[in-house]
């Protein structure tokens, strides 16, 4: 049996968000960052991390300090 992809749920949330927001990536930055954080840990075990740049956090313009 194939092991479960640990980051697949985050990838699915991105797709749902993009669909609901007419593919405006800026509206889904929170979910993109969740996937990136998952990929930092699981990049070697998750097919969902293919092509994800884990070197830097996604800029989230909605967060306030």
C-alpha atoms as an extended CHARMM CRD file, in Angstrom:
* protein
*
        65  EXT
         1         1  UNK       CA              0.0000000000        0.0000000000        0.0000000000  PROA      1               0.0000000000
         2         2  UNK       CA              1.2610000000        3.4590000000       -0.9320000000  PROA      2               0.0000000000
         3         3  UNK       CA              1.9090000000        5.7890000000        2.0430000000  PROA      3               0.0000000000
         4         4  UNK       CA             -0.4050000000        8.7780000000        2.4840000000  PROA      4               0.0000000000
         5         5  UNK       CA              0.9170000000       12.0950000000        1.1400000000  PROA      5               0.0000000000
         6         6  UNK       CA              1.3690000000       14.2310000000        4.2870000000  PROA      6               0.0000000000
         7         7  UNK       CA              0.8900000000       17.5440000000        2.4190000000  PROA      7               0.0000000000
         8         8  UNK       CA             -1.9530000000       16.6010000000        0.0570000000  PROA      8               0.0000000000
         9         9  UNK       CA             -4.6390000000       18.2030000000        2.2340000000  PROA      9               0.0000000000
        10        10  UNK       CA             -2.8690000000       21.5660000000        1.9950000000  PROA      10              0.0000000000
        11        11  UNK       CA             -2.5570000000       21.2730000000       -1.7860000000  PROA      11              0.0000000000
        12        12  UNK       CA             -6.2910000000       20.5090000000       -1.9990000000  PROA      12              0.0000000000
        13        13  UNK       CA             -7.1100000000       23.5530000000        0.1480000000  PROA      13              0.0000000000
        14        14  UNK       CA             -5.1120000000       25.7340000000       -2.2430000000  PROA      14              0.0000000000
        15        15  UNK       CA             -7.0510000000       24.3790000000       -5.2190000000  PROA      15              0.0000000000
        16        16  UNK       CA            -10.3750000000       24.9580000000       -3.4520000000  PROA      16              0.0000000000
        17        17  UNK       CA             -9.3770000000       28.4930000000       -2.4790000000  PROA      17              0.0000000000
        18        18  UNK       CA             -8.2100000000       29.3230000000       -5.9930000000  PROA      18              0.0000000000
        19        19  UNK       CA            -11.4370000000       27.9850000000       -7.4830000000  PROA      19              0.0000000000
        20        20  UNK       CA            -13.5950000000       29.9420000000       -5.0170000000  PROA      20              0.0000000000
        21        21  UNK       CA            -11.6160000000       33.1450000000       -5.6630000000  PROA      21              0.0000000000
        22        22  UNK       CA            -11.5150000000       32.9740000000       -9.4710000000  PROA      22              0.0000000000
        23        23  UNK       CA             -7.8630000000       31.8990000000       -9.3900000000  PROA      23              0.0000000000
        24        24  UNK       CA             -6.6060000000       35.0640000000       -7.6840000000  PROA      24              0.0000000000
        25        25  UNK       CA             -3.4520000000       33.7130000000       -6.0460000000  PROA      25              0.0000000000
        26        26  UNK       CA             -3.1520000000       36.6910000000       -3.6930000000  PROA      26              0.0000000000
        27        27  UNK       CA             -6.4050000000       35.6050000000       -1.9870000000  PROA      27              0.0000000000
        28        28  UNK       CA             -4.9170000000       32.1860000000       -1.1340000000  PROA      28              0.0000000000
        29        29  UNK       CA             -1.5110000000       33.1150000000        0.2700000000  PROA      29              0.0000000000
        30        30  UNK       CA             -2.3670000000       31.7090000000        3.6980000000  PROA      30              0.0000000000
        31        31  UNK       CA             -2.9710000000       28.2400000000        2.2240000000  PROA      31              0.0000000000
        32        32  UNK       CA              0.1220000000       28.4680000000        0.0360000000  PROA      32              0.0000000000
        33        33  UNK       CA              2.2010000000       29.2110000000        3.1270000000  PROA      33              0.0000000000
        34        34  UNK       CA              0.6820000000       26.2200000000        4.9680000000  PROA      34              0.0000000000
        35        35  UNK       CA              1.7510000000       23.9730000000        2.0850000000  PROA      35              0.0000000000
        36        36  UNK       CA              5.2430000000       25.4830000000        2.0510000000  PROA      36              0.0000000000
        37        37  UNK       CA              5.5960000000       24.8770000000        5.7900000000  PROA      37              0.0000000000
        38        38  UNK       CA              4.4540000000       21.2720000000        5.3550000000  PROA      38              0.0000000000
        39        39  UNK       CA              6.9400000000       20.8110000000        2.5210000000  PROA      39              0.0000000000
        40        40  UNK       CA              9.7950000000       22.0930000000        4.6790000000  PROA      40              0.0000000000
        41        41  UNK       CA              9.2120000000       19.0170000000        6.8420000000  PROA      41              0.0000000000
        42        42  UNK       CA              7.9270000000       16.4290000000        4.3450000000  PROA      42              0.0000000000
        43        43  UNK       CA              9.4320000000       17.4280000000        0.9620000000  PROA      43              0.0000000000
        44        44  UNK       CA             11.0050000000       14.0080000000        0.3990000000  PROA      44              0.0000000000
        45        45  UNK       CA              7.7970000000       12.1120000000        1.2230000000  PROA      45              0.0000000000
        46        46  UNK       CA              5.1930000000       14.3360000000       -0.4510000000  PROA      46              0.0000000000
        47        47  UNK       CA              4.4620000000       14.4560000000       -4.1820000000  PROA      47              0.0000000000
        48        48  UNK       CA              2.4580000000       17.6270000000       -3.4320000000  PROA      48              0.0000000000
        49        49  UNK       CA              5.7570000000       19.3990000000       -2.7340000000  PROA      49              0.0000000000
        50        50  UNK       CA              7.0700000000       18.9520000000       -6.2560000000  PROA      50              0.0000000000
        51        51  UNK       CA              8.0100000000       22.4160000000       -7.5090000000  PROA      51              0.0000000000
        52        52  UNK       CA              7.4040000000       24.1860000000       -4.1860000000  PROA      52              0.0000000000
        53        53  UNK       CA             10.1200000000       26.6730000000       -3.2110000000  PROA      53              0.0000000000
        54        54  UNK       CA             10.7100000000       25.9790000000        0.4710000000  PROA      54              0.0000000000
        55        55  UNK       CA             13.5980000000       28.4190000000        0.8270000000  PROA      55              0.0000000000
        56        56  UNK       CA             11.4830000000       31.4230000000        1.7700000000  PROA      56              0.0000000000
        57        57  UNK       CA              8.1330000000       32.2060000000        3.3010000000  PROA      57              0.0000000000
        58        58  UNK       CA              5.3550000000       33.5150000000        1.1140000000  PROA      58              0.0000000000
        59        59  UNK       CA              4.7230000000       37.2100000000        1.6760000000  PROA      59              0.0000000000
        60        60  UNK       CA              1.3180000000       37.5640000000        3.2540000000  PROA      60              0.0000000000
        61        61  UNK       CA              0.0760000000       41.1090000000        2.8550000000  PROA      61              0.0000000000
        62        62  UNK       CA             -2.9720000000       40.5190000000        5.0540000000  PROA      62              0.0000000000
        63        63  UNK       CA             -0.9530000000       39.8980000000        8.2340000000  PROA      63              0.0000000000
        64        64  UNK       CA             -0.3310000000       42.8300000000       10.5200000000  PROA      64              0.0000000000
        65        65  UNK       CA              2.4800000000       43.1580000000       13.0530000000  PROA      65              0.0000000000
